Amino acid sequence: MEGSREKEQIKFEDALARLETIVRQLESGELDLEEALAKFEEGIGLVKICNKKLETAEKKIETLLRGEKGDFVLKTLEGKDEKGR
C-alpha cells in the first residue's frame, strides 16, 4: 500500500484542510452517490491520519510547571520531571 504511506506523509494542516473541503462537498448535496461515497471514504482515511498525528504530538508535549522553589520544572504528560522522578 504505497499510496497509504504517501497519505500518512501529508502534513496535519493539509490533511485537515482537505477534510474540511470534503465535508463542505458532502454537505452541499451536489455529489452523486458514488462520488459521495468516495469522498466519505477519503475523509475517513484523513481522520485516521489526523488522529494518529495528534496522538504522536500529544506524546511529545511537555508541560512547564513551577517547582517547589518557584523555578520552572519540565514535566512530561506522565507527570515525571526531566530526571525521571
Phi and psi in radians as a Rosetta constraint file:
Dihedral C 1 N 2 CA 2 C 2 CIRCULARHARMONIC -1.158 0.35
Dihedral N 2 CA 2 C 2 N 3 CIRCULARHARMONIC -0.644 0.35
Dihedral C 2 N 3 CA 3 C 3 CIRCULARHARMONIC -1.081 0.35
Dihedral N 3 CA 3 C 3 N 4 CIRCULARHARMONIC -0.605 0.35
Dihedral C 3 N 4 CA 4 C 4 CIRCULARHARMONIC -1.135 0.35
Dihedral N 4 CA 4 C 4 N 5 CIRCULARHARMONIC -0.744 0.35
Dihedral C 4 N 5 CA 5 C 5 CIRCULARHARMONIC -1.129 0.35
Dihedral N 5 CA 5 C 5 N 6 CIRCULARHARMONIC -0.691 0.35
Dihedral C 5 N 6 CA 6 C 6 CIRCULARHARMONIC -1.101 0.35
Dihedral N 6 CA 6 C 6 N 7 CIRCULARHARMONIC -0.722 0.35
Dihedral C 6 N 7 CA 7 C 7 CIRCULARHARMONIC -1.113 0.35
Dihedral N 7 CA 7 C 7 N 8 CIRCULARHARMONIC -0.643 0.35
Dihedral C 7 N 8 CA 8 C 8 CIRCULARHARMONIC -1.213 0.35
Dihedral N 8 CA 8 C 8 N 9 CIRCULARHARMONIC -0.286 0.35
Dihedral C 8 N 9 CA 9 C 9 CIRCULARHARMONIC -1.446 0.35
Dihedral N 9 CA 9 C 9 N 10 CIRCULARHARMONIC -0.144 0.35
Dihedral C 9 N 10 CA 10 C 10 CIRCULARHARMONIC -1.146 0.35
Dihedral N 10 CA 10 C 10 N 11 CIRCULARHARMONIC 2.503 0.35
Dihedral C 10 N 11 CA 11 C 11 CIRCULARHARMONIC -1.175 0.35
Dihedral N 11 CA 11 C 11 N 12 CIRCULARHARMONIC 2.606 0.35
Dihedral C 11 N 12 CA 12 C 12 CIRCULARHARMONIC -0.958 0.35
Dihedral N 12 CA 12 C 12 N 13 CIRCULARHARMONIC -0.837 0.35
Dihedral C 12 N 13 CA 13 C 13 CIRCULARHARMONIC -1.078 0.35
Dihedral N 13 CA 13 C 13 N 14 CIRCULARHARMONIC -0.665 0.35
Dihedral C 13 N 14 CA 14 C 14 CIRCULARHARMONIC -1.203 0.35
Dihedral N 14 CA 14 C 14 N 15 CIRCULARHARMONIC -0.709 0.35
Dihedral C 14 N 15 CA 15 C 15 CIRCULARHARMONIC -1.127 0.35
Dihedral N 15 CA 15 C 15 N 16 CIRCULARHARMONIC -0.725 0.35
Dihedral C 15 N 16 CA 16 C 16 CIRCULARHARMONIC -1.159 0.35
Dihedral N 16 CA 16 C 16 N 17 CIRCULARHARMONIC -0.723 0.35
Dihedral C 16 N 17 CA 17 C 17 CIRCULARHARMONIC -1.097 0.35
Dihedral N 17 CA 17 C 17 N 18 CIRCULARHARMONIC -0.740 0.35
Dihedral C 17 N 18 CA 18 C 18 CIRCULARHARMONIC -1.110 0.35
Dihedral N 18 CA 18 C 18 N 19 CIRCULARHARMONIC -0.718 0.35
Dihedral C 18 N 19 CA 19 C 19 CIRCULARHARMONIC -1.090 0.35
Dihedral N 19 CA 19 C 19 N 20 CIRCULARHARMONIC -0.727 0.35
Dihedral C 19 N 20 CA 20 C 20 CIRCULARHARMONIC -1.091 0.35
Dihedral N 20 CA 20 C 20 N 21 CIRCULARHARMONIC -0.680 0.35
Dihedral C 20 N 21 CA 21 C 21 CIRCULARHARMONIC -1.097 0.35
Dihedral N 21 CA 21 C 21 N 22 CIRCULARHARMONIC -0.781 0.35
Dihedral C 21 N 22 CA 22 C 22 CIRCULARHARMONIC -1.077 0.35
Dihedral N 22 CA 22 C 22 N 23 CIRCULARHARMONIC -0.747 0.35
Dihedral C 22 N 23 CA 23 C 23 CIRCULARHARMONIC -1.066 0.35
Dihedral N 23 CA 23 C 23 N 24 CIRCULARHARMONIC -0.773 0.35
Dihedral C 23 N 24 CA 24 C 24 CIRCULARHARMONIC -1.061 0.35
Dihedral N 24 CA 24 C 24 N 25 CIRCULARHARMONIC -0.730 0.35
Dihedral C 24 N 25 CA 25 C 25 CIRCULARHARMONIC -1.119 0.35
Dihedral N 25 CA 25 C 25 N 26 CIRCULARHARMONIC -0.748 0.35
Dihedral C 25 N 26 CA 26 C 26 CIRCULARHARMONIC -1.165 0.35
Dihedral N 26 CA 26 C 26 N 27 CIRCULARHARMONIC -0.694 0.35
Dihedral C 26 N 27 CA 27 C 27 CIRCULARHARMONIC -1.217 0.35
Dihedral N 27 CA 27 C 27 N 28 CIRCULARHARMONIC -0.420 0.35
Dihedral C 27 N 28 CA 28 C 28 CIRCULARHARMONIC -1.163 0.35
Dihedral N 28 CA 28 C 28 N 29 CIRCULARHARMONIC -0.470 0.35
Dihedral C 28 N 29 CA 29 C 29 CIRCULARHARMONIC 1.310 0.35
Dihedral N 29 CA 29 C 29 N 30 CIRCULARHARMONIC 0.164 0.35
Dihedral C 29 N 30 CA 30 C 30 CIRCULARHARMONIC -1.576 0.35
Dihedral N 30 CA 30 C 30 N 31 CIRCULARHARMONIC -0.147 0.35
Dihedral C 30 N 31 CA 31 C 31 CIRCULARHARMONIC -1.509 0.35
Dihedral N 31 CA 31 C 31 N 32 CIRCULARHARMONIC 2.512 0.35
Dihedral C 31 N 32 CA 32 C 32 CIRCULARHARMONIC -1.332 0.35
Dihedral N 32 CA 32 C 32 N 33 CIRCULARHARMONIC 3.017 0.35
Dihedral C 32 N 33 CA 33 C 33 CIRCULARHARMONIC -1.010 0.35
Dihedral N 33 CA 33 C 33 N 34 CIRCULARHARMONIC -0.788 0.35
Dihedral C 33 N 34 CA 34 C 34 CIRCULARHARMONIC -1.104 0.35
Dihedral N 34 CA 34 C 34 N 35 CIRCULARHARMONIC -0.766 0.35
Dihedral C 34 N 35 CA 35 C 35 CIRCULARHARMONIC -1.129 0.35
Dihedral N 35 CA 35 C 35 N 36 CIRCULARHARMONIC -0.740 0.35
Dihedral C 35 N 36 CA 36 C 36 CIRCULARHARMONIC -1.095 0.35
Dihedral N 36 CA 36 C 36 N 37 CIRCULARHARMONIC -0.730 0.35
Dihedral C 36 N 37 CA 37 C 37 CIRCULARHARMONIC -1.131 0.35
Dihedral N 37 CA 37 C 37 N 38 CIRCULARHARMONIC -0.717 0.35
Dihedral C 37 N 38 CA 38 C 38 CIRCULARHARMONIC -1.128 0.35
Dihedral N 38 CA 38 C 38 N 39 CIRCULARHARMONIC -0.749 0.35
Dihedral C 38 N 39 CA 39 C 39 CIRCULARHARMONIC -1.143 0.35
Dihedral N 39 CA 39 C 39 N 40 CIRCULARHARMONIC -0.720 0.35
Dihedral C 39 N 40 CA 40 C 40 CIRCULARHARMONIC -1.065 0.35
Dihedral N 40 CA 40 C 40 N 41 CIRCULARHARMONIC -0.762 0.35
Dihedral C 40 N 41 CA 41 C 41 CIRCULARHARMONIC -1.095 0.35
Dihedral N 41 CA 41 C 41 N 42 CIRCULARHARMONIC -0.763 0.35
Dihedral C 41 N 42 CA 42 C 42 CIRCULARHARMONIC -1.085 0.35
Dihedral N 42 CA 42 C 42 N 43 CIRCULARHARMONIC -0.713 0.35
Dihedral C 42 N 43 CA 43 C 43 CIRCULARHARMONIC -1.089 0.35
Dihedral N 43 CA 43 C 43 N 44 CIRCULARHARMONIC -0.728 0.35
Dihedral C 43 N 44 CA 44 C 44 CIRCULARHARMONIC -1.070 0.35
Dihedral N 44 CA 44 C 44 N 45 CIRCULARHARMONIC -0.736 0.35
Dihedral C 44 N 45 CA 45 C 45 CIRCULARHARMONIC -1.076 0.35
Dihedral N 45 CA 45 C 45 N 46 CIRCULARHARMONIC -0.726 0.35
Dihedral C 45 N 46 CA 46 C 46 CIRCULARHARMONIC -1.166 0.35
Dihedral N 46 CA 46 C 46 N 47 CIRCULARHARMONIC -0.653 0.35
Dihedral C 46 N 47 CA 47 C 47 CIRCULARHARMONIC -1.072 0.35
Dihedral N 47 CA 47 C 47 N 48 CIRCULARHARMONIC -0.759 0.35
Dihedral C 47 N 48 CA 48 C 48 CIRCULARHARMONIC -1.079 0.35
Dihedral N 48 CA 48 C 48 N 49 CIRCULARHARMONIC -0.738 0.35
Dihedral C 48 N 49 CA 49 C 49 CIRCULARHARMONIC -1.119 0.35
Dihedral N 49 CA 49 C 49 N 50 CIRCULARHARMONIC -0.793 0.35
Dihedral C 49 N 50 CA 50 C 50 CIRCULARHARMONIC -1.075 0.35
Dihedral N 50 CA 50 C 50 N 51 CIRCULARHARMONIC -0.778 0.35
Dihedral C 50 N 51 CA 51 C 51 CIRCULARHARMONIC -1.059 0.35
Dihedral N 51 CA 51 C 51 N 52 CIRCULARHARMONIC -0.738 0.35
Dihedral C 51 N 52 CA 52 C 52 CIRCULARHARMONIC -1.118 0.35
Dihedral N 52 CA 52 C 52 N 53 CIRCULARHARMONIC -0.739 0.35
Dihedral C 52 N 53 CA 53 C 53 CIRCULARHARMONIC -1.164 0.35
Dihedral N 53 CA 53 C 53 N 54 CIRCULARHARMONIC -0.655 0.35
Dihedral C 53 N 54 CA 54 C 54 CIRCULARHARMONIC -1.170 0.35
Dihedral N 54 CA 54 C 54 N 55 CIRCULARHARMONIC -0.701 0.35
Dihedral C 54 N 55 CA 55 C 55 CIRCULARHARMONIC -1.094 0.35
Dihedral N 55 CA 55 C 55 N 56 CIRCULARHARMONIC -0.724 0.35
Dihedral C 55 N 56 CA 56 C 56 CIRCULARHARMONIC -1.109 0.35
Dihedral N 56 CA 56 C 56 N 57 CIRCULARHARMONIC -0.776 0.35
Dihedral C 56 N 57 CA 57 C 57 CIRCULARHARMONIC -1.122 0.35
Dihedral N 57 CA 57 C 57 N 58 CIRCULARHARMONIC -0.703 0.35
Dihedral C 57 N 58 CA 58 C 58 CIRCULARHARMONIC -1.047 0.35
Dihedral N 58 CA 58 C 58 N 59 CIRCULARHARMONIC -0.664 0.35
Dihedral C 58 N 59 CA 59 C 59 CIRCULARHARMONIC -1.162 0.35
Dihedral N 59 CA 59 C 59 N 60 CIRCULARHARMONIC -0.438 0.35
Dihedral C 59 N 60 CA 60 C 60 CIRCULARHARMONIC -1.571 0.35
Dihedral N 60 CA 60 C 60 N 61 CIRCULARHARMONIC -0.238 0.35
Dihedral C 60 N 61 CA 61 C 61 CIRCULARHARMONIC -1.213 0.35
Dihedral N 61 CA 61 C 61 N 62 CIRCULARHARMONIC 2.339 0.35
Dihedral C 61 N 62 CA 62 C 62 CIRCULARHARMONIC -2.104 0.35
Dihedral N 62 CA 62 C 62 N 63 CIRCULARHARMONIC 2.467 0.35
Dihedral C 62 N 63 CA 63 C 63 CIRCULARHARMONIC -1.835 0.35
Dihedral N 63 CA 63 C 63 N 64 CIRCULARHARMONIC 2.354 0.35
Dihedral C 63 N 64 CA 64 C 64 CIRCULARHARMONIC -1.617 0.35
Dihedral N 64 CA 64 C 64 N 65 CIRCULARHARMONIC 2.055 0.35
Dihedral C 64 N 65 CA 65 C 65 CIRCULARHARMONIC -2.150 0.35
Dihedral N 65 CA 65 C 65 N 66 CIRCULARHARMONIC 2.692 0.35
Dihedral C 65 N 66 CA 66 C 66 CIRCULARHARMONIC -1.358 0.35
Dihedral N 66 CA 66 C 66 N 67 CIRCULARHARMONIC 2.338 0.35
Dihedral C 66 N 67 CA 67 C 67 CIRCULARHARMONIC -1.454 0.35
Dihedral N 67 CA 67 C 67 N 68 CIRCULARHARMONIC -3.113 0.35
Dihedral C 67 N 68 CA 68 C 68 CIRCULARHARMONIC -1.064 0.35
Dihedral N 68 CA 68 C 68 N 69 CIRCULARHARMONIC -0.564 0.35
Dihedral C 68 N 69 CA 69 C 69 CIRCULARHARMONIC -1.609 0.35
Dihedral N 69 CA 69 C 69 N 70 CIRCULARHARMONIC 0.136 0.35
Dihedral C 69 N 70 CA 70 C 70 CIRCULARHARMONIC 1.535 0.35
Dihedral N 70 CA 70 C 70 N 71 CIRCULARHARMONIC -0.074 0.35
Dihedral C 70 N 71 CA 71 C 71 CIRCULARHARMONIC -1.448 0.35
Dihedral N 71 CA 71 C 71 N 72 CIRCULARHARMONIC 2.928 0.35
Dihedral C 71 N 72 CA 72 C 72 CIRCULARHARMONIC -1.566 0.35
Dihedral N 72 CA 72 C 72 N 73 CIRCULARHARMONIC 2.385 0.35
Dihedral C 72 N 73 CA 73 C 73 CIRCULARHARMONIC -2.150 0.35
Dihedral N 73 CA 73 C 73 N 74 CIRCULARHARMONIC 2.265 0.35
Dihedral C 73 N 74 CA 74 C 74 CIRCULARHARMONIC -1.451 0.35
Dihedral N 74 CA 74 C 74 N 75 CIRCULARHARMONIC 2.169 0.35
Dihedral C 74 N 75 CA 75 C 75 CIRCULARHARMONIC -2.180 0.35
Dihedral N 75 CA 75 C 75 N 76 CIRCULARHARMONIC 2.542 0.35
Dihedral C 75 N 76 CA 76 C 76 CIRCULARHARMONIC -1.434 0.35
Dihedral N 76 CA 76 C 76 N 77 CIRCULARHARMONIC 3.015 0.35
Dihedral C 76 N 77 CA 77 C 77 CIRCULARHARMONIC -1.098 0.35
Dihedral N 77 CA 77 C 77 N 78 CIRCULARHARMONIC -0.441 0.35
Dihedral C 77 N 78 CA 78 C 78 CIRCULARHARMONIC -1.334 0.35
Dihedral N 78 CA 78 C 78 N 79 CIRCULARHARMONIC -0.100 0.35
Dihedral C 78 N 79 CA 79 C 79 CIRCULARHARMONIC 1.587 0.35
Dihedral N 79 CA 79 C 79 N 80 CIRCULARHARMONIC 0.022 0.35
Dihedral C 79 N 80 CA 80 C 80 CIRCULARHARMONIC -1.482 0.35
Dihedral N 80 CA 80 C 80 N 81 CIRCULARHARMONIC 2.522 0.35
Dihedral C 80 N 81 CA 81 C 81 CIRCULARHARMONIC -1.399 0.35
Dihedral N 81 CA 81 C 81 N 82 CIRCULARHARMONIC 3.113 0.35
Dihedral C 81 N 82 CA 82 C 82 CIRCULARHARMONIC -1.139 0.35
Dihedral N 82 CA 82 C 82 N 83 CIRCULARHARMONIC -0.229 0.35
Dihedral C 82 N 83 CA 83 C 83 CIRCULARHARMONIC -1.671 0.35
Dihedral N 83 CA 83 C 83 N 84 CIRCULARHARMONIC 0.068 0.35
Dihedral C 83 N 84 CA 84 C 84 CIRCULARHARMONIC 1.522 0.35
Dihedral N 84 CA 84 C 84 N 85 CIRCULARHARMONIC 0.221 0.35
